[in-house]
């Protein structure tokens, strides 16, 4: 989180994003400031998407059978565990606010787990779907506990409640998986 604590002077010194060309409507530009948070969020989401591509998941699943002893290589379960630890560590802290960039990443990660569980991409191993469901069940419990504990600011509560609703609906969904 400290990596995304920018000094206000940096943000104020960044130039406006005014790219246009000769045919562009001059009043069509949305913002006159540099959208730093949007760039950070876009970069984070790109990395998350790359880490969770079906071919990466399949490779991690296959790696487990290519070693003599468990634990010699990263497993698919490790990817879920390590990503969960990074995404949801805030829930166990006495923090009042989860930074905006991290809230956006949490939401995107929860949506991705739901997609893997309900609509797995072709080429993703079956363990990816079952692990996604397992981690969504665990996440639902963690969110409920964090919300009961309270002490969060309004934006954080709204984010956690929204993710909790998303997870609960996904877990209650009647999905028909192809055989």
N, C-alpha and C positions, 0 to 999 in steps of 0.2 A: 504494500500500500504506500510506503514511503516513496517508491519509485515514481508514483504519480502525484506527488505533492509538489506542484510547480510554484515557484515564487510568483506572486502577482506581477512583479516587474517583467518577468519573462513573457508572460501571456500578453501584457500590454505592449511589449516591444515587437511582437510578431506582426508581420504584415497581413493585410487583408487578402482573402482569397478572391481575387477579382478577375480570374481568367475568363476571357471571352474572345470571340472572334468578330470579324466585321459584320456578320449577319446576326449576331446575338442581339436580343432585346436588352437595351441598357438597364431597364428597370426590373429585369427578371432575376437578378442576383438575389439570393436569399439572405445572405449575411454579409456584413461589412467587416467582420472580425475574422481572425484565423480560427477555424474550427478544430482546435487541438484535441479536444475530447473525442470528436468524431474520428479523427485519425487514429488515436490510441485505441478506441473501441474497434475500429475496422481491422487494425493490425492484430488485436487480441483474438477477434473472431476468426480471422484467416488462419492463425496458428492453431486454434482449437479445431477448426475444420480439417486441417492437415493431419493433426494427431489422431483424429477419429475417422479417417477414411476407411472404407471396407477392406482395402488391401493391407493397410497397416494393422487393422484388427486381425485379419486372417494370418498375417505374418507372425504377430505376437502369439496367437493361438497355436500355430505350428511350431514355434520355437520351443515350446515346452516339451515336445516329443523329441527334440534333437539334442537334448542334454542328458547326461547320465543321472544326475541328482537334481531334484526340485530345488529351486532357488539359485541355480547357476546362471539364469538369464531372467530377464523381465518377462512377466506373464501378462496375459490379458487382464486378470484380476488385479495385478499390480497397477496397471494403467488406470483402472477404475478407482482403486484405493488412493493412489497418489493424487489423482485429479480431484477426487472428493475432498481429500485433506486440504488441498490448496483452495478449493472453492468455498468450503464451508467452515474453515477454521474460525471465522468471525463469530459463528453461532455459539461457540463455547467461551468467548471472551466477554468481559464486562464492558464492552464498547457500546457507545450510544448510537453511533452512525457508521454505516458501512459506506465507503466512498462510492460515488456515482458510477465510476468506471467498473468497479468490482460488482456492483449490483447488476449492471448490464451484462457482465460476463456470467454471473450466477444464473441469470434468467436464460441466457442463450444456452448454457450448459444443461439446465433442467429441460429445456425444450428439445435439445439434442438427445438426451436420455429417453424422453418420451417417444421421439421419432424412432430411435433404435428399438425400443420395446414394441411399439405398435406397428411400425412400417419399416422393418430393417431393409437396408439397401442390399441389392443383389451382391453376392460375394462376401457378405459379412458372416462370420461363423455363428452358429446357433448359440454358443456361449455368450456372445455379445448381447443378444436379446435377453437371456436369462439373468445375466449380470446387471443389465440396465434395470430390469424389474426389481431385482434385489436391492440395488442402490437407491431406487426410487422409494421403496418401502422404508428403508433406513432414513432417507432424507425427510420423508413425511413425519417420522417420529422426531427427528432433530428440529425440524421447523416448528412443530407443535410445542416442543419443550422451550425453544427460544422465545416464541411468542407468549407463552404463559409466564415466563420469567420477566418479560417486559423490560422497560428502560430504553427502548429504541426510539429514535426520532421518527417522525411521521412518514417520511419518504422510505425509510428502511422497513417500517412496519408494512407499508403498502406493498413494497417489493416482496417481502417474505410471505405475506398473505396471498399475493397473486401467484407466487411459485407454489405455495401449498395447495391452492385451488387447482392449478394446472396438474400437479402430481396426483391429487386425489381423484380428479376426473379421469386421468389416464389409467390409474390403477383400477378404477371401476368400469372402464370401457369394455365393451364386448367386442373384442377384436377377433376376426376370423383370419387365421394364418393359413397360407397355402400349404398343402401337404406334398 
